[in-house]
Amino acid sequence: MASPEIHAKCGASNAYRYLACTASPTFEAQFPASTSIYAEEGTLAHSICELFVKTHSDADAMAEELRSLQQHKLYQPEMLTCAKIYCDWIMEKALGYTNPPAIMTEQQVDFSDVVPEGFGTCDCVMIGDDALNIFDYKHGKGVRVDAVGNPQMRLYALGALAKYRPLYGDTIKKVRMTIIQPRISADPSEDEMSVDDLLAWGDRIHPIAVEAFNGPGTFVPGEHCKFCRGKAKCRARANVNTALEDFASCVPMGRVPADEPKDNASRMAMGLQKALTDSEIGQLLTRGQFLVSWYDDLKAYAQQTILDGGEIPGWKVVAGRSVRAFHDTDAAFQTLIKAGYDEAMLYDRKPVSLSELEKRLGKKKFAELLADQIDRPMGKPTLVDESDTREPYNSAAADFGGVNANVYANV
């Protein structure tokens, strides 16, 4: 069974952070590590995935061990669907080899020649023909994780290469890295590179990793702060976000009347305050999204500090909105039935939602059976960063689909 990984100071899972912010490993070491129900669910899901791969040809052995895993308090039937997708994908890849490849699950790998004391666990390693394959299962459904350019996957690959190259020698010419995240997409994310390119990448990041390991490093706030344990107390992050005050002189304090000129030359000639340019709006949107995230992190830290008995001057924690509930629904309904109320008024019969049905069937089977019975109208306009992979909004298509795409110029 997969066990919770003991994390290295500079491991694979936090590489995206310390390769950008070399100060993060030393800084966050002063804050206690924590776990969550989502992490525990992920560990259980990984165990089921491992079991499916190890016993894919032995149904009896799978059933026996699976019964034990299903007793876990966090077990969900959806985990079986996800594990089957994960296993099927790996077995399908195995069929594409000239000869049956070697398949190893939960492999501890060491990449300390690149990252000091670096180690991690590969969910699955497959070696055959001239390729080394690394498979990683992600149980999360909040954010899609891309395998392309992923430093975690590359470090796993370097560790696996160091472990198996003495046995396979120079027959391994290329490395394939696959992330399987079935709760988000039925299609895995894949990346491939030559062994030479992978080793060259390791050489490039080595000095960065050494700096991160030795500390104190350089603070570089950004999107990678999301899972840093010290994100709420990082002064560098606070400095970046409070630097928005630099824009104070160019941000209008009140609403601009609709009849005022829009170009800055005319406004300045009339003695009016210079309006924000579209370029400045773009910069503020980019910086503002990190400001919102930072403020939410501050609130979360402050609330937990107060709940733990600490004090945040000027703030307190109160009880939020409460939702009423029967302490015994069956007893309450029996009271109503005895009082003469028809049982039919106490229950609603309704179909499960499309999303819930997809979860129960699995994305692939759901698509096979029901794809031609699904309407997918265009969603409402949503402003996102230009790096988003979705196609730009099409107003004409939205109008055709019945979506109101009005854009209000004067807000």
C-alpha positions, 0 to 999 in steps of 0.5 A, spaced: 500 500 500 502 507 498 504 510 504 504 518 505 511 520 502 516 523 507 518 530 504 525 532 502 527 539 504 527 540 496 523 534 493 520 533 487 513 536 489 515 543 491 520 544 485 516 548 481 516 553 488 523 553 490 526 553 482 522 560 482 523 562 489 530 559 492 528 562 499 522 558 500 525 552 503 528 555 508 523 560 510 517 555 510 521 550 514 519 555 520 512 553 520 509 547 521 507 542 516 499 540 516 495 535 512 488 536 510 482 531 508 484 532 501 491 530 502 488 523 506 483 522 500 489 522 495 493 518 499 487 513 499 486 514 492 493 512 490 493 506 494 487 503 490 491 505 483 497 502 485 493 495 487 489 496 480 496 496 477 499 490 481 493 486 481 490 487 474 491 480 472 489 477 478 482 479 480 481 475 487 488 478 489 485 485 488 478 483 491 481 481 497 486 487 498 480 492 496 476 490 501 480 493 506 481 499 503 474 500 502 473 500 510 477 507 510 473 512 512 474 517 506 473 511 501 468 513 495 466 509 490 469 514 485 476 512 487 474 505 483 472 508 477 479 513 477 483 507 479 480 503 473 482 509 468 489 510 471 490 502 470 487 501 463 491 507 461 498 504 463 496 497 460 494 500 454 501 503 453 504 497 455 501 493 449 504 498 444 511 495 446 515 490 441 516 486 448 512 486 454 515 492 458 517 492 466 512 495 470 514 497 477 509 501 482 511 506 488 518 506 486 523 510 491 528 514 487 534 519 488 536 525 484 540 528 489 546 529 484 541 534 481 538 537 488 541 536 494 538 530 498 533 530 493 528 524 493 521 522 491 516 516 489 514 515 482 507 512 482 509 508 476 515 506 472 515 503 465 521 501 461 521 498 454 524 498 448 528 505 448 523 509 453 523 510 460 516 512 462 514 515 468 506 515 470 503 520 476 496 520 478 493 526 481 486 525 485 485 533 485 479 536 481 481 543 482 486 545 477 489 541 471 496 539 472 500 539 466 506 534 464 509 539 459 515 542 462 513 540 469 519 540 474 516 534 479 516 529 473 522 531 470 526 530 477 522 523 478 525 521 471 532 523 473 531 519 479 528 513 475 534 514 470 539 514 475 536 508 478 535 503 472 540 506 467 545 501 471 541 495 469 538 498 462 545 502 460 544 506 454 538 503 451 534 508 454 534 514 449 528 518 451 523 519 457 516 520 457 512 523 462 504 522 463 500 525 468 493 522 469 488 526 473 481 523 471 477 527 475 478 533 471 480 530 464 479 523 461 485 525 457 492 524 460 497 530 459 504 527 456 511 530 455 517 527 452 524 529 451 530 525 450 535 523 455 540 528 453 535 534 454 533 531 460 540 531 463 542 538 460 535 540 464 538 537 470 545 541 469 541 547 468 537 547 475 543 544 479 545 551 481 538 553 483 537 547 487 543 548 491 542 555 492 535 553 495 537 548 499 543 551 502 539 558 503 537 563 505 536 564 497 532 569 494 525 571 495 521 571 488 513 572 490 508 569 484 503 564 483 508 558 486 506 561 493 499 558 493 502 552 497 507 555 501 507 554 508 509 561 509 505 565 504 501 569 509 507 571 513 512 572 507 514 580 507 516 579 500 510 577 498 506 583 502 511 588 499 509 586 492 502 586 493 502 593 497 506 596 491 499 597 488 499 603 492 504 606 486 498 606 482 494 611 487 496 617 483 493 615 476 487 611 479 480 616 479 477 616 486 470 617 483 466 614 477 468 618 471 461 621 468 459 618 461 460 625 457 467 626 459 472 625 454 476 618 453 482 620 450 488 623 455 490 629 451 483 632 451 482 630 458 489 634 460 487 640 456 480 640 460 484 640 466 481 633 468 485 627 471 488 623 467 484 616 466 487 609 466 490 607 459 488 600 457 495 598 458 495 600 465 488 596 466 492 590 464 497 591 469 492 592 474 488 586 473 495 582 473 497 585 479 490 585 482 489 577 482 495 576 486 493 581 491 486 578 492 489 571 493 494 574 498 489 578 502 485 571 502 491 568 505 492 573 510 484 572 512 485 565 513 491 565 517 488 571 522 482 566 523 486 560 525 491 564 529 485 567 533 481 560 533 488 557 536 488 562 542 492 568 539 490 575 537 490 579 531 489 586 533 483 589 530 480 583 528 475 577 531 472 571 529 464 570 530 459 565 528 457 565 521 450 563 518 447 557 521 443 552 517 438 549 520 437 541 520 433 535 524 437 532 529 433 525 527 430 526 520 426 519 520 423 521 527 421 528 525 418 525 519 414 520 523 411 525 527 408 528 521 406 522 518 402 520 525 399 527 525 396 525 518 401 528 513 401 524 506 408 521 506 409 523 499 410 531 501 416 529 505 420 526 499 422 528 492 424 524 487 429 527 482 434 524 477 442 525 479 445 531 476 449 530 470 456 531 473 454 526 479 452 521 473 459 522 470 462 521 476 459 515 478 460 512 470 467 515 469 468 520 464 470 515 458 464 511 459 460 517 460 462 520 454 461 513 450 454 512 452 451 519 452 456 524 448 450 525 443 445 526 448 448 532 451 447 540 450 453 544 451 451 552 450 457 557 451 458 559 458 458 567 460 463 571 458 469 570 463 475 574 463 482 570 464 489 571 463 492 570 456 495 564 458 489 560 459 488 555 454 481 556 452 479 559 445 477 567 446 470 568 447 465 568 440 460 573 441 456 571 435 456 564 437 454 566 444 448 570 441 446 564 436 446 559 442 442 564 446 447 567 451 446 574 452 453 577 451 452 585 452 458 588 454 457 595 458 462 600 456 460 605 462 461 601 469 
